[in-house]
């Protein structure tokens, strides 16, 4: 699971029949610098490419979410459908404690 900030919503003009009416979020994934620079950096947009995430938990713009990518993202659906990432958690707080040098 990776973490990221929701930076927008996506509206589709066409969708696979089983995904009609689904919610989609545009997510900026966190990188190492987001955690090292503290809470104020978590709202910055990452240099990594943003991705579209299927959302059934009700995430909104500005929220921090945990998302799963790849084959595991399609696993909850029967039969598997074409999804690359799914929202798996709404995150309230994040804490980062760097390792101390020995």
C-alpha positions in Angstrom: 0.0 0.0 0.0 1.2 3.5 -0.8 0.0 6.9 0.5 -1.0 9.9 -1.4 -3.0 13.2 -1.4 -6.2 13.5 -3.4 -5.7 16.5 -5.7 -8.9 16.2 -7.8 -11.8 14.1 -9.0 -12.2 12.4 -12.4 -15.3 12.3 -14.5 -15.5 9.7 -17.3 -17.5 10.2 -20.5 -17.4 6.4 -21.1 -16.9 3.5 -18.7 -16.9 -0.2 -18.6 -20.5 -1.3 -17.8 -19.7 -2.6 -14.4 -18.0 0.7 -13.5 -20.8 3.1 -14.4 -21.4 5.6 -11.6 -18.1 4.8 -9.9 -16.1 7.5 -8.1 -12.6 8.2 -9.4 -9.9 10.3 -7.6 -6.8 12.0 -9.0 -4.0 11.2 -6.5 -0.5 12.6 -6.0 1.6 9.8 -4.4 3.9 10.5 -1.5 7.6 10.0 -1.8 10.4 9.8 0.8 10.7 13.6 1.0 7.1 14.0 2.0 7.7 12.0 5.1 11.1 13.5 5.9 9.9 17.1 5.6 6.9 16.7 8.0 3.2 17.4 7.9 3.4 20.7 5.9 5.1 18.7 3.0 2.2 16.2 2.9 0.0 18.8 1.1 2.6 19.4 -1.6 2.1 17.8 -5.0 4.7 15.1 -5.8 7.1 15.1 -8.7 5.9 11.5 -9.4 3.2 11.2 -12.0 -0.4 11.4 -10.5 -2.7 8.5 -10.9 -6.4 7.8 -11.1 -7.7 5.7 -8.2 -11.1 3.9 -7.9 -12.8 5.1 -4.7 -15.6 3.4 -2.8 -14.7 4.9 0.6 -15.6 8.5 0.0 -12.3 10.2 -0.3 -12.3 13.9 -1.2 -9.9 16.6 -2.4 -7.2 17.2 0.2 -7.6 13.8 1.9 -4.7 11.5 2.5 -5.5 8.0 1.3 -3.8 4.6 1.2 -4.1 3.0 -2.2 -3.2 -0.3 -3.7 -2.0 -0.7 -7.3 -1.7 -3.6 -9.8 -3.4 -6.9 -9.8 -4.5 -6.6 -6.1 -6.6 -3.6 -7.0 -8.9 -5.6 -9.2 -9.1 -8.6 -6.8 -12.1 -7.4 -4.8 -14.3 -7.5 -7.9 -15.9 -10.7 -9.3 -15.0 -11.1 -12.2 -11.8 -9.0 -12.2 -12.3 -5.7 -14.0 -9.8 -3.2 -15.5 -8.7 -1.2 -12.5 -5.1 -0.2 -11.9 -5.5 1.4 -8.4 -8.1 1.3 -5.6 -8.5 3.4 -2.5 -8.0 1.0 0.5 -7.9 3.5 3.4 -8.7 7.0 4.5 -5.7 8.2 6.6 -6.3 10.5 9.6 -2.7 11.1 10.7 0.8 10.1 9.6 3.8 9.9 11.8 7.4 9.6 10.7 10.3 8.8 13.0 13.6 8.5 11.1 16.2 6.0 12.1 18.9 7.3 14.4 22.4 7.0 13.1 24.5 4.6 15.1 
